[in-house]
Amino acid sequence: MAIALKDVLERSHVVALPMRVKFRGITTREALLIEGPQGWGEFCPFEDYAPHEAAHWLASGLEMAFQGPPPFEREWVDINATIPAVSPEQVPEILARFEGCTTVKVKVAEPSQELFDDIARVQAVREVWPLAKIRVDANRGWRVDEALEAAKALGPLDYMEQPCATVAELAELRHRLVRSGIFLRVAADESIRRADDPYEVVRAKAADVAVVKPAPIGGVRKVLDLAAYMRAQGLDITVASALDTGVGINAGLAAVAALPRHSDDEEFDVPPAAAGLGTQRLFLEDVTAPRELIDGRLKADMLVPEQDRLEALKAPAARRDAWFDRLKRAWEYLPEKALDC
């Protein structure tokens, strides 16, 4: 039976979550949550996503609400700590919320900041957690020359995520890093989740790591298909969220939990890379209870919103109408199979 738009709207709740610190220029995160027969789904594309792009986010929310997640291969998921583009003085307080994590992702290349701000922020992480594995995320903020300069100044790093805007620039940067004698992996994020052809990064040899996010890619099962292809081509996989609420984090955890088991040359099980699924800790309040972080890991439980939280965090009527309008516009671009349940 096909999913009907009217049914989805009747099942929807719009919430507004206050944030502890500004993230991607946002101080309040709004989301539309769908209470489905198989669980809860989330639709929360950022404002710069056009309806045809937002349709992927909607497909992901419908999958979780009306189909539910696929079978899991593991119960626990390692996550990374996330440091927004804050001052160095704020870093210890944020890291304290990620006890047990051994990997830290640091936002860099903020439009209003300079490289010395990024250096200070990364150094603050090293001072608090000297043994941490550090990733930096530039969100397409640098040209190739700037990314190369940053690599020299910020290293050693686990990888540099989406340092440049285009696939061609990522490929050029990888080449120039090697020629400069710098061992640093390049990760693709926007070049996958916002691309007409997410496989171009492989053909262009533009990345060592694929960062995959269920919402903008179109759901957990699409993540698994994409991850299987990327891994077969030699890329490592990092699953991440897109500043999701506790409901959206369900999809990310489900994707990591469902990744096929992977063994090394000696037949030892290699756990998935630390996932970027700890952003719930950047909210002051959320629609679900806080997830307990144990030794840097989250349990892959599918949490449901609590009624009193839904009520307390309900968005104003005008914002609810705006999100319903966004959903209706995205609906027009949904593939037919996304509406089958």
N, C-alpha and C positions, 0 to 999 in steps of 0.2 A: 504494500500500500504506500502511495506517495505521501510525503509530508506536505501539509497545506500551510500557506503563509498565515492564514487566520489563526491556525492552531499554534504556530510558533509565537505570534504576537501575544496571544492569550496566556502563554506560558512564560512570558518575559518579565524580567525585573531589571531596572536600571539603577545602578549604585554609583556613588562618588566616594572614593577613598582618599583621605588626607595622607600626604607623604611626610616622612621625617625630614628628608632633604630633597632639593630639586633634582630631578632626573630627566634628561632630555628636554629640559625647559619646563617640565610639568611639576606642579605642586599638588594637584588633585588628579587622581586617576579615575576616569569614568569607564564603566563597562556595562554591557547588556548581558544578563545571565538568563539562560534558557533552562527551565525545569522540565526535563524530558522523561519519558517512560523508562529509559535505561540509565539515567543519571543527569548530571548538570553539565551544560556546555556554556561557552563564553564567546562573545562577539565584542572585540574592543580594538579595532584598527585605529592607529594614530590618525590625527587629523589630515596628514598629508597623503593618505591612501585614497585613491580614487575608487569609485564603486566597483570597477572591474577587478581591482586589487583586493578591495575589502571582501569580495565574494569568497576568496580563499579563507579568510578568517571566519566567515559565516559557515562555510562548509565544515570547518574544523569544529565549530560549536555544535552544529547539527549532528555530526558524527558522534560526539561524546554524549549528547543528550538523547539521541534516538537509536544509536547502535551500541554505544558503550565501547570501552577499550578492547584491544585484542588480548590474547592470553599472555601472561608474564613469564619471563625466564628468570627473574630475580626479584627479591623483596625489598632490597635496599639500594639507594642511589647516592653515590658520592656527588657532592656539589662544590662549586667554587664560591668564595666570598666575592662580593661585588662592591667596588668603590666608585661612586659617582665622581664627577669633576668638582670635588670639594677642596677646601684648603687643607694643607698638610696637618693642621691642628685638629681637624675633624676625623682624620683617619683612624686613630686608636679607638675612638668611641664606636665607629662603624664596624671595625674588625671584631670588637668584643661581642657583637651579635652573631658572629660566625665561628664560634668556638669549635675547634676540632678540624676545621678545613685546612687543607695543605696547599690549595691553589687559590690565587686571588686574581680577579679580572679588574683592571683599572681603566676607567674612562679617560681618554686623552683627546687632544686636538679639539677641545671645546672652542667654538668660534670666538669667544671673548677672551681667550687665554693664549699664552705663548708656550713655547717648548720648555722654558725654565719652570713654568707652573707644573707641567707634566713630570719633569725630572724630580721636583720637590715632592710631588704626591707619591711617585713610585718609591723614592728614597724613604719616605715616611712609612710605607708598607714594610720595606726591608728592615727598618729600625725596630718595628714592633714584632714582625715575624721574619727573622733573618733566613730561615730555611724554606720559606714559601716559594712555590713555583708561581711566577707572575706572567699574566697575559695582559696585553694592552689592547683596547678597542678604540679605534680612531673614527669609526662611523663615516668613512670616505673623506676624512678631513684633510688629508695631505696630498700634495703632488709627489711624484716619485722622488725628486731630490730631497724634499722635506722628510719623507718617510725614511730615506736612507740616513739622513742626519739624525733622526730620532732613534733609529736602530742602534747607531753607534753610541748615542748618549744614554739610552735607557737600558741596554742589555746588561747581563744576559736575561733573555725572556723565553718563556715557553713558546709563545707565538705572538704575532702582531695581527690583530683581527681587522679586516677590511681597511687597511691603511689608505688606500686610494679608491677613486670612484669607479674606474672602469676595469674590465677584465684585462684589457691590453696593458694598462698601467700595473696591475698586479703581476702579470707575467714579466714585464720589464724589471720590476722591483726584485722579483725572485732571482732573475739573471744577474742583476747588479749586486745583490747581496753575496752571491757566490763569488763573483769576480773580486769583491772587496774582502773576501775571506771571513765573512760574518755568517756563522751558523745560526740562522733564525728562520723559523717556519712562518709562512704566510697563510692566514686563514681567510676564507671567503664567507661573508654573511649576506650583505645586501646583494652581492653579485649572484646569489642563489635565490634568496627569498623575494627579491624584487625584479627578477630577470624573466624575460619572455622565454628564455632557454636556460634553465638552471644547470644544464650539463656543459655549457660553453667553457666554464672554468677548467673542466677536465681536458677538453680538446686543446685548449690554449696553454695547458701546463701552467696555470696561473695560481694554483693553491696547493698547499700541503695538507690543509685541514678544511673540512666542510662543517660550517656551523649551521645546524638545521633547527628550525623552530616550527612546531606543529601549526600554530595559528596562521602565520602568513604563507605557509606552504600548502595548507589545505587539509590538515588533519594528521592524526597519528599514523595511519596506514600509509599515507603518502610519504611521511618522514621515513618509515621503514623501507619503502621501495627505493627512495632516493639514497638513503644510507647504504643499502646493499650495493647499489651501483657504484657509489663513490668509494666504498671500501674495496670493491673488486678492482678499482682502478688505482689503488694504492694510497688513497687519502684517508686520514684519520677522521673520526666523527666526534663532534661535540654537540649535544642537544642543549638547547637553551630556551628561555622564555622571552616574551616580548613585554615585560613589565606587567605580567598577568596577575589577576587576583588569585586567591586560593583555589577558585574553581578552574581557572586557566592553567594553574600549575599542575592540576591533575593530568592534563593532556601531556605535558612535558615529562612528568614522572612515568606515565604509561608508556611513552615512546622509549625512554631509556630502559624501563623494566622489560619491554618486549623485544629489544634488540637481540638478535641471535647471539648465542655464546661464541666467543672468539678465542682461539688458542694460539699460543706462540709456538716456536719451533720445537720446544721441548714438551708440548702438549699440556702446558699449564694454562688455566683459564685466565684470560686477560680482561679485567673489568672495564666497562666503558669509561672514557675520559670524564673527569669531573664536570658535571653539567651546570649550566648557568640557570639554576632553578631556585635560587635562594632570595629572589627579589621580594618575596612576601615580607622579608625583614626590613624592607625600606618603607613599609606602610605603618602609619600610626595605628590604624584599625583596618580589619579585613572582614570579609563576609563569612569566612570559616575560622575556626579556632586556629591559633598558631601551630604550625607543625614543629614537633620536637626534633631538634638537631642533635644527633648522637654520633660522636666521633666523626663529625663532618659529613654525616649521611642522613638522608631522609627516607622514611619508610614509604613505599609506593602504595599508600592508602588513598582511595578516592574519597576525599572529604566533601561534605555537603554543607551549604550555607546554613547558619543558624537563624531562625526566624527573627529573633530580637536584633541580630546584627543587620539582617536585610532591612528591617524597619528603620533602624537608627541611621543607616548609611544610604537610605533611599535618596536618589537625586531629585532636584526640583522638577516640577511638572514640565517646564519648558525644555529642560535637558532630556527628560524622558521622551518627549515628542520628537526632539532632534535625533535621538538614537533610533527611535522607531522609523523615522524617515530614512536614516542611513541604511538600516536593515532592508527596507523596502527597495531602495535603489540597488543595493548589492544583490538582492534576490534575483533581479533581472539578469544577472550574469552567472548565476549558478549553473553548472552542468547538470543535465537531467539525472545522472546517476547519484548526485549528491542528495537528491530528494527521495531516493528509494530507501525504505527502512524494512 
